[in-house]
Amino acid sequence: MTANHQPIISQEDYVQRDIAHVIHPFTDLDLHGRVGPLVLQEGKGVYLYDVDGHKYLDAMAALWCTSLGYSESRLIEVAYAQMKKLPFYHIFNNKSHGPVVDLAEKLTQITPSSFKNGPMQKVFFANSGSEANDSAVKLVWYYNNAINRPKKKKIIARLKAYHGTTIAAGSLTGLPHVHAGFDLPIKNILHTDCPHYWRYGKDGESEEEFTHRLVKNLRNLIEKEGPDTIAAFIAEPVMGAGGVIVPPKNYFEEVQKVLRQYDILMIADEVITGFCRTGNLFGCETFNIQPDMITFAKGMSSAYQAISALLITGPMHEAIKEYSHQFHVFGHGFTNTAHPVSSAVALEAIKIYEERDLVGHVRNLGPYLQKRLREVSDHPIVGEVRGIGFLGGIELVANKKTKESFSPNNAVGPYLMQKAQDYGLMLRSLDDVIIFCPPLIFTEAHIDETMDKFKKALQATYEMVQAKGII
């Protein structure tokens, strides 16, 4: 332990207080005999320190979000300056402030103007990706009421998608544990196939044939439900919490042909993929997605302040604005919508991405990350290595030949995540998929350190499953 990282209160003391009072999202309360959280105290660059002074390399950018690491002074200074100037004011009742005006203008400028469905012209601000996606659902319903299509309300998401955990966004999410016990999904939410070729492709089926089958199933779902009832299709350019699933060849091109045929809106959830992550500023550019609506969060402010955004086209906004006149108000918003400090920090983060050419950095270094990840492809318990840019997933399997997964009761992925943490590496396990989402400021040396520690954790996990007779 260094002098700079002396604990104020010990890990044990914090854990006892935490257990007494804190509810932790997505946490097994007794994982492999360990009870209580790791209590973190400090972040510097791409490293974290716990209250006992132990150091961890963060290869997950926290939760896919701290793109600029933990000590970007410009974001801190902007937040401080804005707090001194105007720490808070709302934008209800026709109020505004400088930071939100500048940020909205910037977002509409940097989203591609070549979208076939029209450029993004208006921005609604919220505080999280869940809220942004929830707002997208509400605006889709409102919009269809506005243009006299009251039956066109169903929204199609995908199995294994992750769009958040609020009531509507949690319903869009296609993961059983987000629905279990919560009475989700709500009505008017449908799910179609997960586009994971390695896992769900049939024997002898090419990637193009897999795409064709999924698109045919989507068309059949629309026809079965009635095209006049389907309002929108929502998708992440790369599925994040579903396991870093990169779409198969021609997937979005073919899906969008069906959407255009049936006049169905395309919502792009860029909460994870936005702001350089895939080697373009937006995942829509990487995968030729032509959205009617886009949601942003996470890297939008490098998570230094809570903020998210929903962008829509001008024609959609005009219809919504005209419709709201009959109610004398547009009845949607949050206290912290467009918070001035969050807006100022997000604007500065976007400036940093541009000035430091972090798109170019990911394009240059992303292939090296992908190459290093694939070094473990032949390992006995590695089924697939996948990813793009600064996103990666390694799926663990009990049988490489059959692709048989480990039983969830064995918690093999969580075990590997814990072993990596023991070696000083922060990763995330989503069931038995190990996720990599490093800060955009990662260097080649950081990637090498990540893989050195990951390989130790992988070997320790292999020895564990052998010792327990799991394989």
C-alpha angles and dihedrals in degrees: 000000000000126000090250093060105049111150118245091197122011125253090246093053092049092047093054091051091044094052089052097054119008129088110206119207118234094001131142102222093217110027113181090333095308116127123190135023134283103255113219124203111174144016127203122178105314095338132092130202127204125216090269092054099253114150126227132186107224109222092166101059083234099282099355089290122085091086094162096045126239107300109047100150095196092062092047092049093047091050091049094047092049092048090054093047104039113347093182146356131150130235096220121121096026097306126137144165138211101260095055093046091052094044095048090049091050094049093051090048097052099044108094111273090202095076109134090221091055134272121291108261108166133048131203113195127214137159107253142018089255091057092046092052092043088053090050090058092050093047092048090054092044092048093052090049088050094055093043099255099124095160094053098090110113118110123203119214128166136255110263091019118137118209101151141282107267115110099272097029090045088053090053089052109095099209119110096219090060090056101037113110094356099088091244146185102052120215121283092039116112132180130214132186125314107241096225106135098185093052103034105025113114124239109282093008114134121222090253091050090050090053090048091052093050093048090049089052090050091051091048091051091051092048092047094050093039122257090239088064098049113092107170149356118219125199143162111231086229116018105240116184089026086072110284094287113185112206119252123250116301091356100135094037091056095041092052092052088060093046092052091048092057097035093245121158120241115222115192114204102207095166090121104018098047123103108034100317098124097037095272128075088254135022089230088070092049094053102029095247116169104200133189090201133021130194124205135183136127105050091031088089097011081250092281086126130018111256140135137175141210115203123198137178124263096249091052091050093049091054092048093047093050092047093050091062091077089058093042090229143048097240103206133092147094133245091247096041105140094359105197095230093048091046092051092048093048091050091051092048091054090050089053092050089054099041094048093041093231089171087062091045092055091046090052099042102028093080089054091052090049091048093051092047091053092056088086095051092108095049112124095243099037113100103174138358114202141161149109133231110338094347125091141166131192114195117207120213138185091219122027094195098052096028088231111172125225116258110266087232089068092058091206095161093049089048091055091047090053093047090051088052089051087055091050101262127122114214133146131234120210099192100302098340113101111212130214120191107151125190111271089245092066114130130208088262091055090051090051091050090049093053095044091056094039092054090054090051091047092052092048089051092050090052090050095053090046092050092049093045092239090140 
